[in-house]
């Protein structure tokens, strides 16, 4: 009995201390906000910007992919390829719209991206989804004029929507040069991501129709190579223009080079750099010609391009440099 009382007396301070810590942990300190909270009671503006940066990848895929569908000869390829591919890009644009609309509805912080800018971008992506969806529907019909107009409208709206998202993310302190670099890198990244995804999906179409001329896939790979060169040029041009602009643009580039040099190198090497090497390997493989091996290389190229774009969006979020 005495030994039991002795053990109980030793446990009492431990239990008391645990109860004190447990009651303290139930109260969240206002100095350490959770991911879904802010000091002002709404969503954290950083979380909104983080989400908008990565939603941009879906938008780039949607617009760039629709552009790439203009490369293969439409009347010489079964429409099933266009139905499936355009369906993927339409869905990607719709996802972008849903994400931006949700951010706009819940975002009340005065910092950028503002609720108005997000709402405008969401409206543009809704218009893109409608135009692209109409294009997909016309693929089951013979309304060539309506199909051409829907496709053209999707391209025009997608171009505007991609730039609108980038300008919504751009800091208000950046000038005209910054806005131009934001728009340029958004367009070149879209063309690169759309070209590599369309080439990969078209390569799979040779399993359905083995008699397709290899030149059709070569034309997509050729466009992909030019898009990669343009994307690399735009990245370096953005770094140079922002660095010599002075003000907050120069500070952003300096911060990127000083504190995130490894991230910058990974963005270039694992993104357009690796994708360019894989594109060259694909081109050499098509000289055999071997479409199945080329499609496998293009699949890896899609992964490399996505890694590069994700790193670029993370750099955009951390430093405001549009890469």
ABEGO torsion letter per residue (X at the ends): XAAAAAAAAAAAAAAAAAAAAAAAAABBBAABBBAABBAAGBBBAAAAAAAAAAAAAAAAAAAAAAAAAAABBAAABBAAAAAAAAAAAAAAAAAAAAAAAAAAAABABABOBBAAAAAAAAAAAAAAAAAAAAAAAAAABABAAAAAAAAAAAAAAAAAAAAAAAAAABBAABBAAAAAAAAAAAAAAAAAAAAAAAAAAAAAAAAABAABBAAAAAAAAAAAAAAAAAAAAAAAAAAAAAAAAEEAAAAAAAAAAAAAAAAAAAAAAABAAAAAAAAAAAAAAAAOBBAAAAAAAAAAAAAAAAAAAAAAAAAAAAAGBBX
